[in-house]
Amino acid sequence: MKRLSIVLLALSCIMGCKEEKKTDTTATTTPPEKFVPTIEYTLVESIPHDTNSYTEGLLFHDQQLFESTGSPQNLPDTKSVVGPVDAKTGKINIKAELDKQYFGEGIVFFNDKLYQLTYTTQIGFIYDAKSFKQLGRFSFSNTEGWGLTTDGKFIIMSDGTNTLTYLDPSTLKPIKTLNVRNAGYAEDYLNELEYINGYIYANIWTKNYIVKIDPASGDVVGILDLSMLKDRAKSKYEHSDVVNGIAYDASTDKVYVTGKLWPEIYQINFKH
């Protein structure tokens, strides 16, 4: 019996050591969380924004600030339109308007054309960038269309997930995808996009921040917390909705941000 006890004790020790070794191996393969810095910014000025504009896209083209909007069914005063924003009134000078069957989403200018996404119909529209005459439409396989931007080579599209899709401008077919991660975790609900000096900036649906994405890795490398601006908008117009809209004017190196139904568009200054 004594010899049997010794054998059992030895087996127990071996099994325990193996289990401990297994646990240690698992621990060493767990990726450490990454620290993502907050991007400090200052508020420079504000200009008016139409509180009926349900912002889906915001960008500069030919030194004009353009906006695209959506039209939720519960907000009958909203429309799905595209056009330059009047800096004095905040109203959009409508250049294109969609039928009610379509919900307008993000826009981008590329090679003398304007491209516009729709929300759930898997259809995009193409316009002449000067006359805004509709030239055609295109389809995409993503379940939804959200935001658009360009790096000068590709058209980059968000669809509400953590994946960005790169489209060939000549065919509007997907070339590659980029999975975006924040501190090692998927950053879902990527929305309105802007490309600034080699980085992609993206609004996050229902959040008060914009993420700065390294397109080489998909990693979020900085966060713009716009909570203060959201509070300011809410204090001026109680129906102000979520943060959405970031536009970069390369000719002046200025950045503007806003939100859905906000009463103002804000110029902010930060290191970019």
KEKE-3310 file (N, C-alpha, C; in steps of 0.2 Angstrom, whole numbers, plus 5000, padded with zeros to 4 digits):
npx = (5004:5010:5019:5011:5004:5015:5017:5005:5006:5017:5012:5002:5009:5016:5005:5000:5011:5012:4999:5001:5012:5005:4996:5004:5010:4998:4996:5007:5005:4994:4989:4996:4987:4985:4990:4981:4983:4975:4970:4974:4965:4960:4946:4943:4934:4916:4903:4887:4875:4863:4849:4841:4848:4853:4867:4878:4889:4904:4915:4928:4929:4935:4938:4926:4914:4906:4891:4883:4867:4855:4839:4829:4814:4807:4810:4803:4806:4818:4830:4837:4851:4864:4876:4885:4889:4881:4891:4886:4872:4871:4864:4861:4866:4857:4862:4860:4847:4839:4827:4813:4814:4827:4840:4851:4869:4887:4899:4911:4923:4931:4942:4935:4922:4907:4904:4891:4885:4871:4861:4854:4851:4861:4866:4875:4877:4883:4889:4892:4905:4905:4893:4884:4875:4867:4876:4876:4875:4880:4883:4886:4893:4893:4883:4878:4879:4890:4901:4912:4929:4945:4961:4968:4972:4963:4946:4938:4928:4916:4906:4899:4904:4919:4927:4935:4933:4942:4940:4942:4943:4940:4932:4924:4924:4928:4945:4953:4953:4952:4955:4950:4957:4956:4966:4969:4957:4942:4936:4921:4907:4912:4910:4907:4920:4937:4952:4967:4983:4990:4983:4968:4953:4940:4923:4914:4899:4886:4895:4905:4918:4931:4941:4959:4966:4979:4983:4992:4992:4980:4978:4971:4978:4976:4964:4951:4942:4926:4917:4915:4911:4899:4891:4890:4883:4871:4867:4864:4854:4842:4839:4850:4859:4870:4888:4895:4904:4918:4929:4942:4951:4963:4969:4970:4974:4964:4953:4936:4922:4906:4889:4875:4860:4865:4867:4878:4894:4911:4927:4942:4958:4972:4986:4990)
npy = (4994:5006:5007:5009:5021:5030:5029:5034:5047:5052:5052:5061:5073:5074:5076:5088:5096:5097:5103:5115:5120:5121:5131:5142:5143:5147:5160:5167:5169:5178:5193:5209:5223:5238:5255:5268:5284:5300:5313:5329:5344:5361:5372:5382:5390:5393:5389:5391:5378:5368:5363:5353:5345:5329:5323:5314:5313:5323:5335:5343:5352:5359:5370:5372:5368:5353:5344:5328:5321:5311:5303:5299:5290:5294:5307:5318:5331:5330:5327:5317:5323:5332:5344:5360:5369:5384:5396:5406:5404:5390:5382:5369:5371:5363:5351:5338:5326:5313:5300:5296:5282:5279:5281:5293:5292:5292:5303:5305:5314:5310:5311:5320:5316:5313:5303:5293:5285:5273:5268:5255:5249:5244:5251:5263:5280:5290:5305:5320:5330:5344:5348:5341:5332:5316:5302:5289:5273:5262:5245:5237:5224:5224:5224:5235:5253:5266:5277:5287:5290:5295:5290:5295:5285:5274:5272:5273:5264:5263:5252:5251:5241:5234:5234:5241:5244:5244:5252:5250:5263:5264:5253:5251:5240:5229:5229:5227:5224:5232:5228:5236:5240:5243:5246:5232:5227:5224:5238:5243:5249:5259:5274:5290:5295:5302:5307:5311:5317:5305:5296:5288:5295:5292:5293:5286:5277:5282:5286:5298:5301:5302:5291:5289:5281:5270:5266:5256:5246:5245:5248:5258:5274:5285:5295:5307:5315:5321:5325:5337:5346:5340:5342:5356:5358:5352:5360:5371:5367:5356:5344:5340:5327:5312:5313:5316:5318:5324:5335:5339:5353:5354:5365:5375:5369:5366:5358:5352:5348:5340:5336:5325:5334:5345:5362:5369:5369:5365:5372:5364:5363:5353:5342:5336)
npz = (5000:5004:4994:4983:4986:4985:4971:4966:4971:4964:4951:4952:4955:4942:4933:4939:4937:4923:4920:4926:4918:4906:4909:4911:4898:4891:4897:4893:4880:4879:4871:4876:4882:4872:4874:4869:4864:4869:4858:4859:4857:4851:4851:4838:4830:4826:4814:4807:4807:4799:4808:4803:4796:4794:4796:4786:4778:4776:4769:4761:4745:4731:4739:4745:4758:4758:4761:4765:4768:4777:4779:4790:4794:4805:4806:4798:4792:4787:4773:4760:4754:4744:4744:4744:4759:4766:4773:4781:4784:4786:4779:4766:4750:4738:4728:4723:4726:4733:4730:4741:4744:4745:4757:4760:4761:4765:4756:4742:4732:4717:4704:4696:4698:4708:4722:4730:4744:4748:4762:4765:4753:4745:4735:4725:4720:4706:4701:4690:4694:4693:4686:4693:4688:4687:4683:4683:4692:4705:4712:4728:4738:4752:4767:4771:4768:4773:4776:4766:4759:4752:4748:4738:4729:4730:4733:4749:4760:4773:4783:4794:4802:4809:4798:4784:4767:4752:4737:4719:4710:4696:4693:4704:4712:4725:4732:4742:4760:4776:4793:4808:4823:4840:4853:4853:4851:4841:4832:4831:4821:4813:4805:4797:4787:4785:4776:4781:4779:4778:4787:4792:4798:4808:4812:4826:4827:4837:4847:4856:4850:4839:4829:4825:4812:4808:4792:4787:4797:4802:4815:4829:4832:4839:4848:4846:4858:4858:4867:4874:4863:4859:4870:4870:4858:4861:4872:4865:4855:4859:4852:4846:4839:4837:4837:4821:4806:4799:4792:4781:4776:4764:4758:4767:4779:4789:4800:4802:4812:4815:4820:4819:4816:4823:4828:4825:4816:4819:4819:4823:4831:4830:4832:4817)
capx = (5000:5014:5022:5005:5003:5021:5016:5000:5008:5021:5008:4998:5014:5017:5000:5000:5016:5010:4994:5004:5015:5000:4993:5009:5010:4993:4997:5012:5003:4989:4992:4995:4983:4989:4988:4980:4983:4970:4973:4972:4963:4957:4941:4945:4928:4910:4899:4880:4873:4856:4847:4837:4853:4855:4874:4881:4896:4906:4921:4930:4930:4936:4938:4919:4912:4901:4888:4877:4862:4851:4832:4826:4807:4804:4811:4800:4809:4825:4830:4844:4853:4871:4878:4889:4885:4882:4894:4882:4866:4872:4859:4864:4864:4856:4864:4857:4842:4837:4820:4812:4816:4834:4843:4858:4875:4893:4901:4918:4925:4937:4943:4929:4915:4905:4901:4887:4882:4865:4861:4853:4849:4867:4867:4878:4876:4888:4887:4897:4907:4904:4886:4880:4871:4868:4879:4875:4874:4884:4881:4891:4890:4892:4876:4876:4884:4890:4905:4917:4934:4950:4968:4971:4972:4957:4940:4938:4921:4914:4899:4896:4908:4926:4931:4935:4934:4945:4937:4945:4939:4938:4927:4921:4924:4933:4952:4956:4949:4957:4951:4952:4957:4957:4969:4969:4950:4939:4933:4915:4903:4915:4905:4910:4928:4941:4959:4971:4990:4992:4979:4961:4950:4933:4918:4911:4892:4884:4901:4907:4924:4934:4948:4964:4968:4985:4981:4997:4991:4973:4977:4969:4984:4974:4957:4948:4936:4922:4911:4913:4907:4892:4888:4889:4878:4865:4865:4861:4849:4841:4838:4856:4860:4876:4893:4896:4906:4924:4931:4949:4953:4970:4972:4971:4976:4959:4948:4930:4918:4899:4885:4868:4855:4869:4866:4885:4900:4916:4934:4946:4965:4975:4992:4989)
capy = (5000:5012:5008:5012:5028:5034:5030:5039:5054:5054:5053:5067:5078:5075:5079:5095:5100:5098:5108:5121:5122:5123:5137:5147:5144:5151:5166:5171:5170:5183:5199:5214:5228:5243:5261:5273:5291:5305:5318:5336:5349:5367:5375:5389:5394:5389:5392:5388:5371:5367:5358:5348:5341:5323:5323:5307:5315:5330:5335:5349:5351:5366:5375:5373:5363:5349:5339:5324:5320:5305:5305:5294:5290:5297:5314:5320:5337:5328:5324:5314:5328:5333:5351:5364:5372:5391:5397:5411:5401:5383:5378:5366:5372:5356:5349:5332:5324:5306:5299:5294:5275:5279:5284:5295:5291:5296:5305:5307:5316:5307:5311:5324:5313:5313:5296:5294:5278:5273:5265:5248:5246:5241:5255:5270:5285:5293:5312:5324:5334:5351:5349:5336:5328:5309:5299:5282:5270:5256:5241:5234:5218:5226:5224:5242:5258:5271:5282:5286:5294:5292:5291:5297:5280:5270:5275:5269:5263:5260:5249:5250:5236:5237:5233:5246:5241:5248:5250:5252:5269:5263:5248:5251:5233:5229:5227:5224:5226:5233:5227:5241:5237:5248:5243:5225:5224:5226:5245:5242:5255:5264:5278:5295:5295:5307:5305:5317:5317:5298:5293:5288:5297:5289:5293:5279:5277:5283:5288:5305:5301:5300:5287:5290:5274:5269:5262:5251:5241:5245:5250:5265:5276:5291:5296:5313:5315:5327:5326:5344:5349:5337:5345:5362:5357:5350:5366:5376:5364:5350:5338:5338:5319:5310:5316:5313:5322:5327:5337:5342:5357:5354:5371:5379:5364:5366:5353:5354:5343:5342:5330:5325:5339:5350:5369:5372:5366:5368:5371:5362:5363:5348:5340:5330)
capz = (5000:5004:4987:4978:4988:4982:4964:4965:4973:4959:4945:4954:4954:4935:4930:4941:4934:4916:4920:4928:4912:4901:4911:4910:4891:4889:4900:4889:4873:4879:4869:4881:4879:4870:4876:4864:4867:4867:4854:4862:4852:4854:4847:4835:4829:4824:4809:4808:4803:4799:4813:4799:4792:4797:4793:4784:4775:4777:4766:4757:4738:4728:4744:4748:4763:4756:4766:4763:4773:4777:4780:4794:4794:4811:4806:4792:4789:4784:4766:4758:4749:4744:4742:4748:4765:4766:4779:4785:4787:4788:4774:4761:4743:4736:4721:4722:4731:4732:4731:4748:4744:4747:4763:4758:4766:4764:4749:4741:4726:4714:4697:4693:4699:4715:4723:4736:4746:4752:4768:4765:4747:4742:4728:4726:4714:4703:4698:4688:4700:4691:4685:4698:4684:4689:4678:4684:4699:4706:4717:4732:4742:4759:4769:4772:4766:4778:4775:4761:4759:4747:4749:4732:4725:4731:4737:4755:4762:4779:4782:4801:4805:4810:4792:4779:4761:4747:4730:4713:4707:4689:4693:4710:4715:4731:4730:4749:4766:4782:4799:4812:4830:4845:4859:4852:4850:4835:4833:4827:4820:4809:4801:4792:4786:4782:4775:4783:4780:4778:4791:4791:4804:4807:4818:4828:4828:4844:4852:4856:4848:4832:4830:4820:4810:4804:4786:4786:4801:4805:4822:4831:4836:4843:4849:4847:4862:4856:4872:4875:4858:4859:4876:4868:4853:4865:4875:4860:4852:4863:4848:4843:4839:4838:4833:4814:4801:4799:4785:4781:4770:4763:4756:4773:4784:4794:4801:4804:4814:4817:4822:4816:4818:4827:4826:4823:4814:4823:4817:4828:4829:4833:4828:4812)
cpx = (5004:5017:5017:5004:5009:5020:5011:5002:5013:5017:5004:5003:5015:5011:4999:5005:5014:5004:4996:5008:5011:4997:4998:5010:5004:4993:5002:5010:4997:4992:4991:4991:4987:4986:4987:4979:4977:4973:4970:4970:4960:4951:4943:4939:4922:4907:4892:4880:4866:4853:4842:4842:4855:4862:4876:4888:4897:4913:4922:4931:4930:4935:4931:4918:4906:4898:4883:4873:4858:4844:4828:4818:4804:4806:4809:4802:4815:4824:4837:4846:4861:4872:4882:4885:4887:4885:4890:4875:4866:4867:4863:4861:4863:4858:4862:4853:4840:4830:4819:4814:4823:4836:4850:4863:4881:4894:4908:4918:4931:4937:4937:4922:4914:4902:4897:4884:4875:4865:4860:4851:4855:4868:4870:4877:4882:4886:4893:4899:4906:4896:4881:4875:4872:4871:4878:4874:4879:4882:4887:4888:4890:4885:4873:4881:4884:4894:4910:4923:4939:4957:4972:4972:4966:4952:4939:4931:4920:4907:4896:4899:4914:4930:4930:4937:4937:4942:4941:4941:4937:4933:4922:4920:4930:4940:4955:4952:4954:4953:4954:4952:4959:4960:4969:4962:4947:4935:4927:4912:4907:4910:4908:4917:4931:4948:4963:4979:4992:4988:4972:4958:4942:4929:4915:4904:4890:4889:4902:4915:4926:4940:4952:4967:4975:4983:4986:4995:4984:4972:4975:4975:4982:4966:4955:4942:4932:4916:4909:4909:4900:4888:4886:4883:4871:4862:4862:4855:4847:4840:4844:4857:4868:4882:4894:4898:4913:4927:4938:4950:4960:4973:4973:4973:4971:4955:4942:4926:4911:4896:4878:4863:4859:4867:4873:4890:4906:4923:4938:4953:4968:4981:4990:4994)
cpy = (5006:5013:5011:5019:5032:5035:5035:5046:5056:5056:5060:5073:5079:5078:5086:5099:5102:5103:5115:5124:5124:5130:5143:5148:5149:5159:5170:5172:5175:5189:5205:5219:5234:5250:5266:5280:5295:5311:5325:5340:5355:5369:5382:5393:5390:5393:5388:5382:5370:5361:5352:5344:5335:5321:5315:5308:5322:5330:5342:5347:5357:5371:5377:5367:5359:5345:5335:5322:5314:5308:5300:5295:5294:5305:5317:5326:5336:5326:5321:5318:5329:5340:5354:5368:5380:5393:5402:5408:5394:5379:5375:5368:5366:5356:5342:5329:5317:5305:5296:5286:5274:5283:5286:5294:5295:5298:5306:5309:5313:5308:5314:5321:5313:5306:5297:5287:5279:5268:5257:5245:5244:5245:5261:5274:5289:5300:5315:5329:5342:5352:5346:5333:5320:5306:5291:5280:5264:5252:5239:5229:5219:5226:5231:5247:5264:5277:5281:5291:5292:5294:5293:5292:5275:5274:5270:5269:5260:5257:5247:5244:5238:5236:5239:5243:5246:5246:5253:5257:5268:5258:5248:5245:5233:5226:5224:5227:5227:5233:5232:5239:5243:5245:5235:5222:5227:5233:5245:5249:5261:5268:5283:5295:5301:5305:5311:5315:5309:5293:5293:5290:5294:5290:5286:5280:5277:5285:5295:5306:5299:5297:5289:5283:5274:5264:5256:5245:5240:5247:5257:5268:5283:5292:5304:5313:5322:5328:5333:5348:5346:5340:5352:5362:5356:5356:5371:5373:5357:5344:5336:5330:5318:5313:5312:5318:5325:5329:5341:5347:5358:5360:5376:5375:5365:5360:5355:5348:5345:5336:5331:5330:5345:5357:5372:5367:5369:5367:5370:5362:5357:5346:5334:5330)
cpz = (5000:4997:4982:4980:4985:4975:4962:4966:4967:4952:4946:4953:4946:4932:4932:4938:4926:4915:4921:4922:4907:4902:4910:4903:4889:4891:4895:4882:4873:4877:4874:4878:4878:4873:4870:4866:4865:4863:4857:4856:4855:4849:4845:4834:4827:4819:4810:4804:4804:4803:4809:4795:4796:4794:4792:4781:4775:4774:4762:4749:4734:4733:4746:4753:4760:4762:4762:4769:4772:4779:4784:4794:4799:4811:4799:4788:4786:4777:4765:4752:4749:4741:4746:4754:4765:4773:4784:4788:4789:4783:4769:4754:4739:4729:4719:4727:4729:4733:4738:4749:4746:4753:4761:4764:4764:4757:4748:4734:4724:4707:4693:4693:4707:4716:4730:4737:4748:4757:4767:4759:4743:4735:4730:4719:4712:4699:4695:4693:4699:4690:4690:4694:4686:4682:4678:4691:4699:4712:4721:4736:4749:4761:4769:4770:4771:4776:4769:4762:4753:4750:4743:4727:4725:4734:4743:4758:4769:4778:4789:4805:4807:4804:4787:4772:4756:4740:4725:4710:4700:4688:4699:4713:4720:4729:4737:4754:4772:4789:4805:4819:4835:4852:4859:4851:4844:4837:4828:4826:4817:4804:4796:4793:4783:4782:4776:4784:4781:4783:4790:4798:4803:4814:4820:4830:4835:4849:4851:4853:4841:4833:4824:4819:4806:4798:4785:4791:4803:4812:4823:4835:4839:4843:4850:4851:4861:4861:4873:4870:4858:4865:4874:4863:4857:4869:4871:4856:4855:4859:4845:4844:4840:4834:4826:4809:4803:4792:4786:4775:4769:4761:4762:4779:4790:4794:4804:4806:4816:4819:4818:4819:4823:4824:4824:4820:4817:4820:4823:4826:4833:4829:4823:4807)
residu = (MET:LYS:ARG:LEU:SER:ILE:VAL:LEU:LEU:ALA:LEU:SER:CYS:ILE:MET:GLY:CYS:LYS:GLU:GLU:LYS:LYS:THR:ASP:THR:THR:ALA:THR:THR:THR:PRO:PRO:GLU:LYS:PHE:VAL:PRO:THR:ILE:GLU:TYR:THR:LEU:VAL:GLU:SER:ILE:PRO:HIS:ASP:THR:ASN:SER:TYR:THR:GLU:GLY:LEU:LEU:PHE:HIS:ASP:GLN:GLN:LEU:PHE:GLU:SER:THR:GLY:SER:PRO:GLN:ASN:LEU:PRO:ASP:THR:LYS:SER:VAL:VAL:GLY:PRO:VAL:ASP:ALA:LYS:THR:GLY:LYS:ILE:ASN:ILE:LYS:ALA:GLU:LEU:ASP:LYS:GLN:TYR:PHE:GLY:GLU:GLY:ILE:VAL:PHE:PHE:ASN:ASP:LYS:LEU:TYR:GLN:LEU:THR:TYR:THR:THR:GLN:ILE:GLY:PHE:ILE:TYR:ASP:ALA:LYS:SER:PHE:LYS:GLN:LEU:GLY:ARG:PHE:SER:PHE:SER:ASN:THR:GLU:GLY:TRP:GLY:LEU:THR:THR:ASP:GLY:LYS:PHE:ILE:ILE:MET:SER:ASP:GLY:THR:ASN:THR:LEU:THR:TYR:LEU:ASP:PRO:SER:THR:LEU:LYS:PRO:ILE:LYS:THR:LEU:ASN:VAL:ARG:ASN:ALA:GLY:TYR:ALA:GLU:ASP:TYR:LEU:ASN:GLU:LEU:GLU:TYR:ILE:ASN:GLY:TYR:ILE:TYR:ALA:ASN:ILE:TRP:THR:LYS:ASN:TYR:ILE:VAL:LYS:ILE:ASP:PRO:ALA:SER:GLY:ASP:VAL:VAL:GLY:ILE:LEU:ASP:LEU:SER:MET:LEU:LYS:ASP:ARG:ALA:LYS:SER:LYS:TYR:GLU:HIS:SER:ASP:VAL:VAL:ASN:GLY:ILE:ALA:TYR:ASP:ALA:SER:THR:ASP:LYS:VAL:TYR:VAL:THR:GLY:LYS:LEU:TRP:PRO:GLU:ILE:TYR:GLN:ILE:ASN:PHE:LYS:HIS)
# end
